[in-house]
């Protein structure tokens, strides 16, 4: 997506998503009806089977009509799309699209919906062409040192601004680092985004307008998992950009998962086992692949391939240690004044527990080797305060060292 958007394109995307949602509701009602009919009654099982056979014809007809109407609307909008000029995208609209991609991004990508976000380098609200000319135009004051900023779930690059402060802009001012912002579809698998990020950074390094000496990365929340996945992929692929990587800073990254997704998974499994509510378990399967990867902090394809991501809650992740030749830093936040109380251990900043953000794990083999001096806890802070000025001085000190 660019800084400009076509209103009809947005309408097409919303229309297609609306038709998909309607079809999903029809499927849910059909499944609930079938579940109820199968339950033991005074009439017996065979009657329930006859009811299902009769109603299936009706549901198939309704679903078919819905699809036909949806196709007609999409075709009409496609014809009108070239007739309407583009308008400038607003920050509010971009925020809504980012949230939508976080929840449904894998579905949007699979259905080629125009609302699906793609992996891009962004500058001034525009996508940047990864060519020498494109990068020179987007970054006229290119430095030999850059800092890559990778946002978290349901967010975009415009949301690094917090209380009038932006880590990227401040680092450019104080340390003369060129900030490079990344936008991506947070609903895709972490490993899918990690691979795309690695390949994009490789293209960026090859086309950077001046000789590039070093790269630092600052990642917030899910962005930290994507960066670790990207480094893992780049190492296997022999990418050049990792040879210039100097530091990784993780701000509230759920290295070992987030409790909200684990609680959601347990609720989903409970609903699946309840006869009258079983059909509603389909609603739990709406959540994206990116969200379910946050259950334990999946990083590589093997963590989810050939498995049902809704089937079990066991932590079967492949061990991926921190890079040994890169300085790695971790910042956690807690709403409380102490990092040792129950609230910090369970919820931390409201989304990510302190131990998960610092890479601690009850299994010593899974604990990430952040040196003690490379860990810091922001007290009385929430998950998004990590983007604010209260964290910046620590961040600046680490990267200036």
C-alpha positions, 0 to 999 in steps of 0.5 A, spaced: 500 500 500 502 507 498 500 513 501 495 514 496 489 509 496 483 508 491 476 508 495 473 503 490 479 498 491 478 499 499 470 497 498 472 491 494 476 489 499 471 490 504 465 487 500 469 481 499 471 480 507 463 481 508 461 476 503 466 471 507 464 473 513 456 472 511 458 465 508 462 464 515 456 465 519 452 461 515 457 455 516 456 456 523 449 456 524 449 450 519 454 446 524 450 448 530 444 446 527 447 439 525 450 438 532 443 439 536 440 434 531 445 429 533 444 430 540 439 424 543 432 426 543 425 422 544 425 422 537 432 418 536 438 419 532 435 417 525 430 423 525 436 427 527 439 425 520 433 426 516 433 433 519 440 434 517 439 432 510 433 436 509 436 442 512 443 441 508 439 443 502 437 449 504 444 451 507 447 450 500 442 454 497 443 460 501 451 459 501 450 459 493 446 465 493 451 469 497 457 467 493 453 469 487 451 476 490 458 477 492 461 475 485 456 480 482 458 486 487 466 484 486 465 485 478 461 491 478 466 494 483 472 492 479 469 495 473 468 502 477 475 502 480 479 505 474 474 511 474 475 514 481 482 517 482 486 515 488 486 519 495 491 520 500 491 515 506 490 517 513 493 515 519 486 512 522 485 508 516 492 505 516 491 504 523 484 500 522 488 496 516 493 494 520 489 491 526 485 488 521 491 484 518 493 482 525 487 479 526 485 476 519 491 477 515 493 470 513 485 470 510 486 476 507 493 474 503 490 467 501 484 470 498 488 476 495 484 481 498 486 488 496 486 490 504 492 485 505 498 488 507 505 487 504 512 487 507 515 494 505 520 499 507 516 505 508 518 513 508 514 519 509 507 514 508 510 511 502 512 504 500 520 505 498 523 502 491 529 498 493 533 500 488 539 505 488 534 511 485 528 509 490 532 509 496 536 515 494 530 519 493 527 516 500 533 517 504 536 523 501 541 524 507 543 516 507 548 515 513 553 509 513 549 506 519 542 505 519 537 502 524 531 498 522 525 499 526 520 493 526 513 494 529 508 489 533 502 485 532 496 489 529 500 495 528 504 499 522 510 504 522 506 510 523 505 508 530 512 508 532 510 515 534 508 516 542 507 522 546 510 526 540 517 522 541 519 517 535 525 512 537 527 512 530 527 520 529 531 521 536 536 516 534 537 520 527 538 526 531 543 523 537 547 518 533 546 520 526 543 513 524 538 513 518 531 510 521 528 505 516 521 503 518 518 496 516 511 495 515 508 488 514 502 483 515 502 481 522 497 476 521 502 471 517 506 466 520 512 469 524 517 465 520 513 467 513 514 474 515 521 473 517 523 470 511 520 476 507 524 481 512 531 477 511 530 477 503 528 485 503 534 487 508 538 483 503 535 487 497 536 494 501 543 492 503 545 491 496 542 498 493 543 502 499 546 509 496 552 509 500 557 504 503 553 501 509 557 499 515 553 497 520 545 495 522 542 496 528 535 493 529 529 496 534 523 491 534 517 492 538 513 486 541 511 481 535 517 484 531 522 481 535 520 474 533 520 476 526 527 479 527 529 473 530 526 469 525 529 473 519 536 472 522 535 465 523 533 464 515 539 469 513 544 465 517 542 459 513 541 462 506 548 466 507 545 473 506 550 479 507 546 483 511 547 479 517 555 481 517 553 488 518 548 487 523 551 490 530 545 490 535 538 487 536 534 491 541 527 487 543 522 491 546 517 487 550 518 481 545 514 475 547 520 470 546 516 465 550 509 467 548 504 471 551 498 468 556 492 471 552 493 467 546 494 461 551 488 463 555 484 463 548 487 457 546 484 453 552 477 457 551 477 454 544 478 447 546 473 448 552 468 450 547 470 445 542 468 439 547 461 443 549 455 439 545 451 445 544 457 450 543 461 446 539 459 450 532 462 456 536 469 454 536 469 456 529 470 463 531 476 461 535 479 459 528 478 466 525 484 468 529 490 469 524 496 465 524 501 470 527 496 470 533 497 463 534 504 463 533 504 468 539 502 462 544 509 460 545 513 464 540 514 460 534 520 462 529 521 457 524 516 453 519 517 447 523 514 450 529 507 450 525 508 446 518 504 439 518 500 440 524 493 443 526 495 450 530 488 449 534 489 442 536 494 442 542 497 447 547 504 444 548 510 448 547 514 444 541 518 449 538 525 448 535 530 451 539 533 458 536 538 461 540 540 469 540 546 470 535 552 469 538 556 475 534 551 480 535 549 484 541 542 483 544 538 487 549 531 486 552 527 491 555 521 488 559 515 493 562 511 492 568 505 495 570 507 494 577 512 497 581 516 491 582 518 486 577 517 480 582 510 480 584 505 475 581 502 481 576 509 482 573 510 474 572 503 473 569 501 479 565 507 484 566 505 490 561 498 487 560 500 483 554 507 480 555 510 477 562 516 480 564 520 473 564 518 472 557 520 479 555 527 478 558 528 471 555 527 467 561 524 460 561 523 455 567 527 450 562 534 452 562 535 450 555 530 455 552 533 461 556 535 466 552 542 468 553 541 476 554 547 478 559 545 482 565 547 488 563 543 488 557 536 487 560 532 492 563 525 493 566 520 499 565 516 499 571 509 502 572 509 502 564 504 498 559 506 495 553 506 501 548 510 505 553 516 502 551 515 506 544 515 512 549 521 517 551 521 513 558 525 508 554 529 512 549 535 514 554 536 506 555 536 505 548 540 510 546 545 508 551 546 501 548 546 503 541 551 509 542 556 504 546 
